[in-house]
Amino acid sequence: MNPGAGTLIEEALPRYDAVERHSKRVPASPEAAFAALERLRIADLPVTAALLRLRGGPANWFVGLGEAGRMRALDAIAPRRIAEHPGRELLLGDIARYAALHPERPSEPPSDVAGFAAFDTPGWSKVAMNFAFTAQAGATLVRTETRVRSTDPRTRRIFSVYWRIVGKGSALIRREILAALARALANGGQE
């Protein structure tokens, strides 16, 4: 079975070049888990914060979190919100040229699922990431899937090199988000 069947991520990026999937069972209803995900802050994610500082270059390597620590985690990671079914699924997406230290993005990126799915201008890579929430015997299975599709063969080759470098960091971020979400919910919804 395709884990994305019938989901927003399947609508946004049904075909992909790379994928990563992670899941965690959390002690809450899907609605409570969705709300807790929305409340996570970068300060709740020390590994993610360190990776974001690393990505920002030498000027950011030894800087404390400060104001950035209070930033919502979902706003700090590159993909931006495209669509949601509250309590069921949240879809984030990004279109960029990722080879640079600070990826270039289209001047007018698509703002909805249909526009994201239809975007096919050569030279870009599309990243779709979701969080899906499924009730399970008094708890919720939270799944996150990240899919990548480049719009042409040359960009696909360039992105594959980039993904070999950052893919493990991407996986760490997804796993850390799920672990922080589980901790927050085990602590009554507060991290």
C-alpha positions in Angstrom: 0.0 0.0 0.0 1.2 3.5 -0.8 1.4 5.4 2.6 0.4 8.6 0.8 -2.7 7.2 -1.0 -5.7 9.6 -0.7 -3.6 12.3 1.1 -2.6 15.9 0.4 0.9 14.8 -0.3 -0.3 12.4 -2.9 -2.2 15.2 -4.6 0.8 17.6 -4.5 3.6 15.2 -5.5 2.3 11.8 -6.7 5.6 11.0 -8.5 8.9 11.6 -6.8 12.7 11.0 -7.1 13.4 10.6 -3.4 11.4 9.9 -0.3 11.9 9.5 3.5 9.3 8.4 6.0 9.1 8.4 9.8 6.4 7.7 12.3 5.8 7.7 16.0 2.8 6.8 18.2 1.9 9.6 20.6 -0.4 9.6 23.6 -3.2 11.9 22.4 -6.1 12.2 19.9 -5.3 13.2 16.3 -6.7 16.7 17.0 -4.5 17.2 20.1 -1.4 15.9 18.3 -2.0 18.3 15.4 -2.4 21.2 17.8 0.7 20.2 19.8 2.7 20.1 16.5 1.6 23.6 15.8 2.9 24.8 19.2 6.4 23.3 18.9 9.1 25.9 19.0 12.7 25.7 17.6 13.9 25.8 21.3 12.2 22.4 21.6 14.4 21.0 18.8 18.1 21.5 19.7 19.4 19.3 16.9 17.3 21.1 14.4 18.4 24.5 15.7 22.0 23.4 15.4 21.5 22.2 11.8 19.7 25.5 10.9 22.7 27.4 12.4 25.1 25.3 10.5 23.2 25.9 7.2 23.3 29.6 7.9 27.1 29.7 7.6 30.0 30.6 9.9 28.4 33.9 11.1 25.6 31.8 12.7 27.6 28.8 14.1 28.2 30.2 17.6 25.1 32.3 18.0 22.5 31.5 20.7 18.9 30.9 19.8 17.6 34.2 21.2 14.4 35.2 19.4 14.7 32.4 16.9 14.2 29.9 19.8 10.6 31.1 20.2 9.9 30.7 16.5 7.4 28.0 15.7 9.3 25.0 14.4 7.0 24.6 11.4 7.8 28.2 10.4 11.6 27.8 10.8 12.1 24.8 8.5 12.1 25.6 4.8 8.9 24.1 3.5 5.9 26.4 4.0 2.3 25.5 4.7 0.4 24.7 1.5 -2.8 22.9 2.8 -4.2 21.1 5.8 -7.1 19.0 7.0 -7.0 19.9 10.7 -6.5 16.8 12.9 -5.7 14.7 9.9 -2.9 16.1 7.7 -0.7 19.1 7.3 1.1 19.6 4.0 4.2 21.8 3.7 6.0 22.5 0.4 9.0 24.2 -1.0 10.3 24.8 -4.5 14.0 25.9 -4.8 17.4 25.6 -6.4 19.1 23.9 -3.5 22.7 23.8 -4.6 23.5 27.2 -3.0 24.1 27.9 0.7 20.9 30.0 0.6 18.6 28.3 -1.9 17.0 30.4 -4.6 13.2 30.2 -4.8 10.7 31.3 -7.5 9.5 34.9 -7.2 5.9 33.7 -7.1 5.8 30.1 -5.7 2.5 28.3 -6.0 0.3 28.8 -2.9 -2.0 25.8 -3.1 -1.9 22.0 -3.8 -3.0 22.3 -7.5 -0.4 25.0 -8.2 2.4 23.0 -6.5 1.5 19.9 -8.4 1.4 21.7 -11.7 4.7 23.6 -11.3 7.1 22.1 -13.9 9.4 24.9 -14.9 12.9 23.3 -15.6 15.7 24.0 -13.1 13.8 23.5 -9.9 13.3 20.9 -7.2 10.0 20.5 -5.4 9.9 19.2 -1.8 6.6 18.2 -0.2 6.5 17.2 3.5 3.4 16.2 5.4 2.4 15.2 8.9 -0.5 12.7 8.9 -2.5 11.8 12.1 -4.3 8.5 12.5 -6.2 7.4 15.6 -5.0 4.2 17.1 -6.5 2.6 20.3 -6.4 5.7 22.5 -3.3 7.2 20.8 -2.3 8.6 17.5 0.1 7.4 14.9 1.9 10.5 13.5 3.6 9.9 10.2 5.7 12.3 8.3 6.7 11.8 4.7 9.1 14.0 2.6 9.0 13.6 -1.2 11.3 15.3 -3.7 10.8 15.7 -7.4 13.1 17.7 -9.7 11.6 19.2 -12.9 14.3 18.0 -15.3 17.1 15.4 -15.5 20.0 17.9 -15.0 18.4 19.3 -11.8 17.6 15.8 -10.6 21.3 14.9 -10.9 22.3 18.1 -9.0 19.7 17.5 -6.3 20.8 13.9 -5.8 24.2 15.1 -4.8 22.7 17.7 -2.5 20.4 15.1 -1.0 23.3 12.7 -0.2 24.8 15.6 1.8 21.7 16.9 3.6 19.4 13.8 3.6 20.6 12.5 6.9 20.1 15.9 8.5 16.6 16.0 7.1 15.9 12.7 8.6 17.3 13.8 12.0 15.0 16.9 11.9 11.9 14.8 11.2 12.7 12.3 13.9 13.4 15.1 16.4 10.1 16.8 15.6 8.2 13.5 16.3 10.2 12.9 19.5 9.5 16.4 20.7 5.8 16.0 19.9 5.6 12.8 21.9 7.4 14.5 24.9 5.1 17.5 24.7 2.0 15.3 24.7 3.3 13.0 27.5 3.8 16.2 29.5 0.1 17.2 29.1 0.7 19.1 25.8 3.4 21.4 27.1 7.1 20.9 26.2 
